[in-house]
């Protein structure tokens, strides 16, 4: 591992192996998850309507998004049925059912069928909203069960549905999270011309490991083989990266004249030159563009040959960093050439961060 000496002491080189190891440190990646949240929501929506009311729903599109509180509040409609979702820790989400869907639930329970034509719009009453409560409860249980054992299972775990609030203002007063995961689920009600739209908002949470698993893990680990604190901190730190397909240069006059819908010409084979880059532009890793669970995604190139070729394409000042371009470099005894792929540690007892700690103490 290469180490740089600059003002402030020793520092890890920005394009070292730490970032690459962190990007592939998770044991279960998104591609290994059998059921995605969107797929689980699709299955749970149709099953909940059938099990709760014997109502057939033809599920259409499901859009998953990440919303700030202000953006989430804008999607709360005054005329919809708004159900607070209370978590065990006290946080609150929301399920919003549009009037057409709520009316279909009422007709199915009272008349035994849903009218083919769309009924005249009327304001939903408290009784109408109460008749839709069994669907919300059933959907949350099925959604949670579909994601059981998945890395995203904690998204839906621990929620229960409360009675619908009367106004949008009361719902807004209950919300206190800064970010929410949103699911907008559109479908068709079988036997009628009605379109159904249901929105689900869950507050963003960090994954919490069960206490029993934590205690068992601590019992199995021996103090002598405890991992270095610096290595744990490095792998647990948050890293923000951007997927960049290409860069183009245009005059400032044309930049001010850009309008919505205007097309910009891109270089040929721009998609093949996509890369993953950190916020300061000192680490660039080749990626391939694609989709995962209906969302835009990139796949990181795992081969060291691809990574080395991407780093060689960078300018020397970018690869070394502008602040330390003129500084002398000092390498650890186990320094590896940039042209040679670093050897993987098979013993499990050492790490390049351990060498860094030893140099700092010396």
N, C-alpha and C positions, 0 to 999 in steps of 0.2 A: 504493500500500500504506500502510495506517495504522500509525503507530508510537506507542507510549506511552512516556512518561518517568516512571519511578518510582524507588524506592530501589534502587540497584544499577546504574542506567544505562538504556540503551535496551533495549527488549524488543519482540518481534514480537507483535502482537495475536493472542490464542488462536484467534479465528475467522477468521483471514486466509486467503488463497488457498493458503498452503503446504500445509495439511492436505488441501484438495481436490485439489491437484495431485499430492500423494503418493498419494492413493487411486486415481488413474487414471494413475500414472506407469509402471506395468508395461506392456510392449509386448504381452505375451500373457497375457490374463486367463484364469481358469478356464473361462469360457464358450467361449473360442476353442480349447480343447484338444479335439482330435477324439476321443481315447480317454481316459476317466477311469481312475484306478487300480482302481475297483470293476469297471468293464467289462473292463479288461485282465485282472484276476484271474479273472473269470467265464470268459472265453475260454481262458485258459491252463490252468485247472483241468481242463476237459473234454478239451482237446487233450493235456495231459500224460498223463492216464490212458489215452487211446487210443493215443498213440505209444509209451508205455513198456510197457503190458501188454495192449493191444487190449481195454481195459475201458471200457464205456460208463457215463458218469456224467451224470445229469440234475441240473444245478446248480440249486439253489434260491436261497435268500437269501444275500447277502454283506453283512456289517456291518463298516464301517470305523470305527475309534475311535482316540483318542489317550490313552495310558495312562501313569500314573506307574509307576515300577519296582515299587512295592509292589502296585499293582493288577494289573500284568502277572504278577507271581509267583503271585498267587492263581489265575490261570487255567492254571497248569502242573499237570497231573494226573499222579500217580505211575504210573498204569496205562497211560498213553499212550506212544507212541513219540516221544521227544524228540530232535530233531536240531539240533545247533548249526550256525548259519550264520556262517561266518567271512568278514569283509570284508577287502579288501586293506589297509586301514589298521589292522587289528587289532581293530576293534569286532566284537561278536558279537550276532547275532539268534537266533531260534529258530523251528523249524517243529514243530508238534505234530500227530500223526495219531492219531485215536482207535482203539481195538482193533478195532472192526467194520471200519473201512476197511483197516487193516493186514492183518487176516485175509483180507479179500477180495483184496488184492494177492497174498497167499501162495497162496490157492486158485487164482487165475487163472494163476499161473506153474507150479504143481505139478500141478493137475488139469485145467487148460485151461478151467475154468468156475467160476462162483461158485454155491455152494449157495443154493437159493431160501430156505430157512428160516435164521433166525439161529442160528449155532452157539453151543454152550455157552461161556460166558465162561471164559477161561483167561488166565493171565498171559502176556504176550508174551515170547518168548525173544530172545536176541541174534540168532539166525538169522532170525527173523520180521522184526525191525527192519531187518536188512541187506537183505532182499528188497524193502523199501519205499524203499531209498535211490535207485534209478534214477528213481522218480517225483519225488522232491524235486529232484534235479538237473534233470530235464526241465522241471519247473514253473518253477524260477527262471530258466532260460534263456528260456522262452517269455514269462514275465512281463516280463523285462527287454527283450525284443525288442518286445513290444506297446507299451511306453512309450517306445521309442526316439524321440528328437526332441521329446518332450513336456516341458513345464516340470517335471513330476514324475518324469522319467526317472531322476534321480539317486537316487530312493528305493530302487530295486532293483539298481542297477549295482554290480558288484564283489563279489558274494557267491558262496560255494561251500559245499556241504554236507559236513559231517564225519560220522563214524560216530555213531550214537545213543548217548547216555549211559545208564548203567545206572539211575540214580535221579534223582528230581527235585532232590534236594539238590545233586548235582554240576552240574546245569544252572544252578541259582541261583548257585553260586559263580563261574560263567563270566561272568555278566551284570554289566556295569559302567556302562551308560548310565542317565541319570536319567529319560528319557522314551522311549516306544516308540510306533510306529504299529502298530496291530493290525488284522488281517483275520480274521474268523470266517466260514468258508465251509461252508455246509451243502448237502448234495446227497443224491440217491438213487442207489443202485447198481442199474443196469438188470438185470432178470431175477431180482431178489431183493426181499425185504421190508426190507432193511437201510438204515438211515440213516447217512450219512457226515458226519463233522464234522472239519474241518481248521482249525487256527489258525496264523497266521503273524504273527510279531512282528519288526519291524525298528527298530533304534535311530534316533532322530531325528537328522538331520544337516542342516547348512547346505549350500545348493547351492554346488558348487565349479566354477568355470569352468576349462576346460582351459588348460594353459599356452600352447599354440600360439595359441589365440584371444586370450589376454591379450597375447602378444608382438605379434601382428599389429595389434591395436587400438592399442597404444602407438606402433607405427611410423607408423600413419596419422595420429595426432593430432599437431598442431604445438604447440610450447610457447606460441606467441603466442595460440592459441585455447583454451588450457587452461581448464577450467571452474573457477569460484571454489570454494575448499575449503569455505566455509560452505554453499553451495548443495548440494554433494554430501553433506555431513554431514546437512543437514536432510532431504533426500530419502531418505537411507539409515537414518535413525533409526527405531527401533521406536515404533509408535503403537498403543496399546490403546484400542479403542472397543467400546461395547456397543450392541446393537440393542434399543431400547425400544419396545414397542408402545403401552403406556399406563401411567398411574400411578393407583392408587386409594388412598383414605384410609379406614382403619378404626380404631375405638377400640382402645386398648391392651388392654382386657379381652378383646375378641374376638380380638386377635392371639395372646394367650397360649392361647386355647382352640382354635386351629386344629388340625385333625387330618388325617392322611393320607387323601386321597381326597375331601376337602371341596371343594366348588365355590365360587368367588368370582364374583359378577356383575361383568362388564366393561361399560364404556360402549359405546353404539352406535357402529358404524363405527370401532371401535378399531384394526382392521387397517389402515384407510386413513390413520391418523395416526401410523404407525410412523416412528421416526427413529433415526439413528445418532449416538451421543453419546460424547464423550470422558470420561475418568475424573473430571474435575473439573466436568463439566457446563457448560462454556463454549462448546462447539461442537456444534451440532445440525444434521444434514443429513437431508432427507427420503429415505426408502427405501420400497421395495415388497417385501412378503413373498412368498416362493416357495420352490422347491426347485431344487437343482442336483445332478445325479448321485445322486439319492435321499436327499440330505441337506438339512436346513433351510438356507435362504440368504436374503439380502436383496440387492436391486439398488439401487445408488446413483443418485439422480436427478442427471443430468448438466446439466440446463438451469439457467442462472443465475436464471431467474425463480422456479423452485421453491426454490432455495437462499435467495434474497432474502426470499421470503415466509415461509420457516421461521425466518429470523433475526429478522424483524419481529415474529413471534409471541412471541419471548422477552422477558422483562422487561429493562428498560434496564440494571439492575445486573448481570444475568447476562450480557448481551451484551458489556458493557464489562469485567466482572470485578470481584469485590467488593473486591479490594485496591487498585484504581486508580479506583474510582468517583468519588472526590473530587479526583483528580489532573487537572491540566491536560494537554491532549493537544497534541502537535506533529506536523504532517504533513509528509511529504516534498513536494518541488516537484511531483511527479507524483501527488499524492493524488487518488483517485477517489471520488466520492460513493457512499454506501451504496446509493442508489436506482438507480445506473447500473452495468450490468454491466462489469467490468473488461475492458479491451481485451487481446486476446491478443497476445503478442509473436511477431511473424513473422520478425524479423531473425535470431533465434537467438543474438545477441551480448549481450543484456542481460537483466536479471532484477530483480524487486523486491528480492531480497537484495543485489544490487549497490548499489541506492540506500541500503539499510540500512548497508552497509559505508561508503559515502561520508559519510553523516551521522555515523556513529561517529567517523570520522577528523576531521571538522570540529569 
